[in-house]
Amino acid sequence: MGHGEWRTPHLLLILTAIHLAAASTIKAHQPAFLSPLPRLSKEINRRRTPFRAVATEESLVGTANLDWEALRFEYLPTDGYCVYRYTAEKGWDDGRMEQEPYISLHVGATALHYGQAAFEGLKAFHCKDGKVRMFRPLDNARRLQRSAERLMMPPVPENIFIYACRQAVLANLAYVPPYGTGGSLYLRPVLIGSSPRIGVQPAEEYTFFVMVIPVGDYYKGGLQPVSAWVVEGYDRAAPQGVGAYKVAGNYAADLLPNSIGKSKGFPIALYLDAKENRYIDEFSTSNFIAVTQDGNTYVTPESPSILPSITNLSLMELAKDEGLDTQRRPVPIEEVGSFSEVAACGTAVIITPIDRIVHKDKTYVVRGPDGRPVGPVFERLYRRVRGIQYGEEADKFGWMVPLIDR
Ligand SMILES: Cc1ncc(COP(=O)(O)O)c(C=O)c1O
């Protein structure tokens, strides 16, 4: 079926579902952090359909009928995104869904000129029991609040953040990859200064939106290791800079060093600390994690310039749960040769095993106890995170958040 053919009937179902879902959310058990809930947008209410199909998560998931196996980590059009506006006088508005993937932005917006912009990345999963759940959205809400404060933007309240994520997923249930395909719906919440300022000052108006993209299973045939290049001639973040915040400028600054690494044949780039150029900070878009030779200790760098990764935090909690020691401490680059497992970790793929790290003219080869670059500890932790995300393993830490409270 072509894109346009299914779009209209499915949209009706989806909007009905949003209405039903949101109504039950408002009436039903409302967790403290969701109080008070913003009203559903007028636009959605106006578009309420006369035909009241009982659409459920189960009946709508995956109806976009995409080639789920072919999905990558790339932009794809969906049925819309959720947007809120903030002004100092009125605070946050009630939010609304937009369908056209364009945003009307003042030409002098501080986001465009001075990088007053921060974002987040998290995923929603179609679980084994048929429900759709998001992985640790409250942690993303809090991290965005920290980024907002650093860039003098109004923090998005947790209830608005969670509600916006829920609305964006509910409106796009058709694009949630069905259970068993290994895919997920990636959520991208973004906060930007959207009013003009030509002197360097914070904006007066802010826009917060949550867009979603269906993404595929990165490791179809199991974990695949890659080689890393230690960036030379460029720093990622100064010790008292903005490396610990998920702000847009960090990623623009990484484009050139990252592409140099790629042109040398390295899919992933590792940054050392900017002051001494000796201690490991992190990869371009993921944290550095390692396991000691005896397999007993999970190690990750301590540095003021690292983004606090929610995946890293989760893996650490699982490592502790498995009886491993965990250490957050400075890790000099020479130490990488002594680890039995090294990996990059982040929301996009959970774990990317690293088999080789090239630093200037030195090459560190990572080999586990059995000589394989994909070691048993990270393999196990990876499976556990995925098991929890897809509802195949008990969610003993309470990480998964449903779309609708029942
Ligand atoms: C610089 C950087 N480090 C680490 C991560 C991993 O963080 P998380 O596990 O929260 O996705 C990301 C991705 O968000 C990132 O951009």
PDBQT file of the ligand as one rigid body, heavy atoms in Angstrom, charges set to zero:
ROOT
HETATM    1  C1  LIG A 501      27.762  12.927  23.987  1.00  0.00    +0.000 C 
HETATM    2  C2  LIG A 501      26.889  11.785  24.379  1.00  0.00    +0.000 A 
HETATM    3  N1  LIG A 501      27.321  10.932  25.334  1.00  0.00    +0.000 NA
HETATM    4  C3  LIG A 501      26.576   9.889  25.739  1.00  0.00    +0.000 A 
HETATM    5  C4  LIG A 501      25.337   9.637  25.192  1.00  0.00    +0.000 A 
HETATM    6  C5  LIG A 501      24.514   8.480  25.668  1.00  0.00    +0.000 C 
HETATM    7  O1  LIG A 501      23.494   8.939  26.496  1.00  0.00    +0.000 OA
HETATM    8  P1  LIG A 501      22.167   8.097  26.669  1.00  0.00    +0.000 P 
HETATM    9  O2  LIG A 501      22.565   6.779  27.199  1.00  0.00    +0.000 OA
HETATM   10  O3  LIG A 501      21.354   8.874  27.653  1.00  0.00    +0.000 OA
HETATM   11  O4  LIG A 501      21.563   8.008  25.324  1.00  0.00    +0.000 OA
HETATM   12  C6  LIG A 501      24.851  10.492  24.192  1.00  0.00    +0.000 A 
HETATM   13  C7  LIG A 501      23.524  10.265  23.608  1.00  0.00    +0.000 C 
HETATM   14  O5  LIG A 501      22.577  10.799  24.104  1.00  0.00    +0.000 OA
HETATM   15  C8  LIG A 501      25.632  11.582  23.779  1.00  0.00    +0.000 A 
HETATM   16  O6  LIG A 501      25.205  12.412  22.822  1.00  0.00    +0.000 OA
ENDROOT
TORSDOF 0
